[in-house]
């Protein structure tokens, strides 16, 4: 199994914006073949080093992760996040 985790630092970290982005991500559920699990968390930590939200999803293998990365539903969200100056960090690992 492969886990894909992405952390997001938003220029606008208002609750409304975070909820909007969470809704966009949750809209991927059931639309991308191979995605086994999808979770989106909104940060509550006030620490300066904290990111605003996180995405976690699981796949059976690296090939399914590659399919996800180029899937039009996912690419549309990535394009939107780039347009609003979102900073991201990613960790992909096998478990």
Order of alpha helices (4+ residues) and beta strands (2+ residues): beta-alpha-beta-beta-alpha-alpha-beta
